[in-house]
């Protein structure tokens, strides 16, 4: 791998990325409170509300193998390494979502390419309303 590519890859952050910060600001402006990267929750979701059992992941399209243009494009150099790495990431993501599902957590994956979509706020509101509804059912309150 050439030195420039190494420098670029080292600069990629796993926490507090620009897409994640946008989602966090939007949630906060909606009055929603949360914790970040909870180590005791499978997969250390980007945004967590333990009381409501909600986990939100903000995935980078390239790193998590999204099927959009950006996610489908692999580097030409060391292509086998990157395809294997992204396949492992996808398997890990599926395993984490399954582990959360088994624990009766609701999960939402927001892809990097979806951040600037006009319906992101609507999608978040729908997800949070669904979580609130399921919380009422779990508490035994009538619908």
C-alpha positions as CSV (number, residue, x, y, z in Angstrom):
1,X,0.0,0.0,0.0
2,X,1.5,3.4,-0.9
3,X,2.2,6.0,1.8
4,X,-0.6,8.4,0.7
5,X,-3.2,5.6,0.9
6,X,-1.9,4.6,4.4
7,X,-2.1,8.2,5.6
8,X,-5.7,8.5,4.3
9,X,-6.8,5.2,5.9
10,X,-5.2,6.1,9.3
11,X,-7.2,9.4,9.3
12,X,-10.6,7.5,9.0
13,X,-12.3,7.7,12.4
14,X,-14.5,5.1,13.9
15,X,-16.3,7.4,16.4
16,X,-17.6,10.9,16.1
17,X,-17.7,10.8,12.3
18,X,-19.4,13.6,10.4
19,X,-22.5,11.4,9.5
20,X,-22.8,10.3,13.1
21,X,-22.6,13.9,14.4
22,X,-25.3,14.9,12.0
23,X,-27.6,12.2,13.2
24,X,-26.8,13.0,16.8
25,X,-27.6,16.7,16.3
26,X,-30.9,15.8,14.6
27,X,-31.9,13.4,17.4
28,X,-31.0,16.0,20.1
29,X,-33.0,18.7,18.3
30,X,-35.9,16.4,18.3
31,X,-35.6,16.2,22.1
32,X,-34.3,12.6,22.2
33,X,-31.5,11.8,24.7
34,X,-29.1,8.9,24.3
35,X,-25.7,7.5,25.3
36,X,-22.8,6.9,22.9
37,X,-20.9,3.7,22.1
38,X,-22.1,1.8,25.1
39,X,-19.5,-0.9,25.7
40,X,-21.9,-3.3,27.4
41,X,-24.3,-3.4,24.4
42,X,-23.4,-5.9,21.6
43,X,-21.6,-4.1,18.8
44,X,-21.2,-0.9,20.7
45,X,-23.9,1.0,18.8
46,X,-23.2,4.6,17.9
47,X,-26.3,5.8,19.7
48,X,-28.0,3.9,22.5
49,X,-31.0,4.3,24.8
50,X,-30.9,1.4,27.2
51,X,-34.2,2.1,28.9
52,X,-36.0,1.8,25.6
53,X,-33.6,-0.8,24.2
54,X,-32.8,1.2,21.1
55,X,-29.6,0.9,19.1
56,X,-28.8,3.1,16.2
57,X,-25.8,2.4,13.9
58,X,-24.4,5.0,11.5
59,X,-22.5,3.0,8.9
60,X,-20.0,4.2,6.4
61,X,-21.0,2.8,3.0
62,X,-17.5,1.7,2.0
63,X,-16.5,0.1,5.4
64,X,-19.8,-1.8,5.8
65,X,-20.4,-2.8,2.2
66,X,-23.5,-0.9,1.4
67,X,-25.0,-1.6,-2.0
68,X,-24.8,2.1,-3.1
69,X,-22.3,3.5,-5.6
70,X,-19.8,4.4,-2.9
71,X,-20.1,1.1,-1.0
72,X,-19.9,-1.1,-4.1
73,X,-16.5,0.4,-5.2
74,X,-13.5,-1.4,-4.0
75,X,-9.9,-0.1,-4.2
76,X,-8.0,-1.5,-7.2
77,X,-4.9,-2.2,-5.1
78,X,-5.1,-5.2,-2.8
79,X,-8.7,-5.9,-3.9
80,X,-8.8,-9.3,-2.3
81,X,-7.8,-7.9,1.1
82,X,-10.6,-5.2,0.9
83,X,-13.3,-7.6,-0.3
84,X,-12.4,-10.0,2.5
85,X,-12.4,-7.2,5.1
86,X,-15.7,-5.8,4.0
87,X,-17.3,-9.3,3.9
88,X,-16.1,-9.8,7.5
89,X,-17.6,-6.5,8.5
90,X,-20.9,-7.4,7.0
91,X,-21.0,-10.8,8.8
92,X,-20.1,-9.0,12.0
93,X,-22.8,-6.4,11.5
94,X,-25.4,-9.1,10.9
95,X,-24.3,-11.0,13.9
96,X,-24.6,-7.9,16.1
97,X,-28.1,-7.0,14.8
98,X,-29.1,-10.6,15.5
99,X,-27.7,-10.5,19.1
100,X,-29.6,-7.3,19.7
101,X,-32.8,-8.8,18.3
102,X,-32.4,-11.8,20.5
103,X,-32.3,-9.4,23.5
104,X,-35.4,-7.6,22.2
105,X,-33.6,-4.4,21.2
106,X,-34.8,-2.4,18.3
107,X,-32.1,-1.4,15.8
108,X,-31.8,1.1,13.1
109,X,-29.0,1.3,10.5
110,X,-28.4,4.6,8.9
111,X,-26.1,4.6,5.9
112,X,-23.7,7.4,5.2
113,X,-25.4,8.0,1.8
114,X,-28.7,8.5,3.5
115,X,-27.6,11.3,5.9
116,X,-28.5,14.1,3.5
117,X,-31.8,12.6,2.5
118,X,-34.8,14.8,3.3
119,X,-36.7,11.9,4.9
120,X,-34.0,11.1,7.6
121,X,-35.9,13.0,10.3
122,X,-39.2,11.3,9.3
123,X,-37.4,7.9,9.4
124,X,-36.0,8.7,12.9
125,X,-39.3,9.8,14.2
126,X,-41.0,6.7,12.9
127,X,-38.4,4.5,14.5
128,X,-38.6,6.3,17.8
129,X,-42.4,6.1,17.8
130,X,-42.2,2.4,17.1
131,X,-39.9,2.0,20.0
132,X,-42.2,4.0,22.3
133,X,-45.1,1.9,21.2
134,X,-43.3,-1.4,21.8
135,X,-42.2,-0.1,25.2
136,X,-45.9,0.5,26.1
137,X,-46.7,-3.0,25.1
138,X,-43.9,-4.5,27.1
139,X,-45.0,-2.5,30.2
140,X,-48.5,-4.0,29.9
141,X,-50.2,-0.7,29.1
142,X,-53.1,-0.8,26.7
143,X,-52.5,0.3,23.1
